[in-house]
Amino acid sequence: MNIIYSGKITDIHGGQLTNPKLKETFKEATEIHEQLLSADKRIAYFFIDPLLNAFEAANQFYFSIFECETIEKIKTYKSGASPIQALSDAKELVDSGLYDAVLIFGHEPLLTNKHLYGKEEMTKAMSIFEDKSILQCYNEIGHRLRKELELSEKEIVRFFDQLFLNFHKTYNRATNSEVPRERGRRLDDLGADLFKLTDCANPNINFSGGIIVANDSTASFLQIPEKEKISVSGVKYSMVEGCPTKIDKIVGKKEDVFPHLRKAFLQAQDEASIQAVEQFKNQNLYLEVYSCYPPIPIAFLLATGMIDHIEQLSDFLEQYEVTITGGMNFARAPWNNPALNALIEIHQKLKEGTRKYGLVHGNGGIGETQGVAILEKCDF
């Protein structure tokens, strides 16, 4: 299965992602879509739901922006790992011969809705559980991981700071940005004694973007140049029960942290027939680790074998960059779309860059859903 298109648009002011603007942005995608329809290609439509007003959001997007007349198969997704889940489902449909192409798009007017409905309403919508916020759940995950790794609070916070510097180094190279002093504020008042504001995602943005995947014959029909062919060579996800009383199952044990993350990684790696850690350290693989809160990228690095022991983290972060964007802390892409943003970014990097592989990590809920996608440059 090949990615034959990727594109996105962001808005940091609010209210700018109008239908005419979206049609202009996705003109190439709609032209590809029209070609597929004219050739009677079998198309499925996947959509990453927004936080608010999700009902009919997928239909509105495809019928208004892509001007679909009928849709045979549509499916929506609702977590931070859902772009990886959608890609996995698409690969299953395409590889099995049931569909020729799948559109995977997301539209999240989070900043606009924040202006319309207010911060309190947005916070309420983000509350998955009655008695604990997502931030508090991740704080508990941080403490549980700290205990399993036998770290003091001071030690794990130091690792969190080093992760942030790693993200900032990547982002700063492209933007030469400074971090506002306010983002160093501790979040004790919100029930998160391990985190600072710098550790959290920066969701104040509107985002719209997507990819189109297709089988080889469809890519050939569209005359996609060999040098631009990027295949999805491996993509898997794994889930455990996600609730505040099951955090120990999510985190796992010292010798096997986040076992469901490790399972997804090993299965994707096996499907892609590569050694991802070796390819990354040989500078032949672009990496985008999911960075909503620091315990998640630390879990990824441990579960995948990027590092064997937590004591290796400082040296690893000094030597390697774990995102190509600066992560959610800087590159944003709100709510359920960070992994979709990463897929788009890595697809573009593979087309233009010198590396053969790209790996995108997805994290959903409070860490209970973990996904890994491996992309591969075909004419390398």
Summary of the structure (lengths in Angstrom):
residues: 380
radius of gyration: 20.0
end to end distance: 16.6
largest distance: 61.9
contacts: 1346
relative contact order: 0.18
helix: 47%
strand: 21%
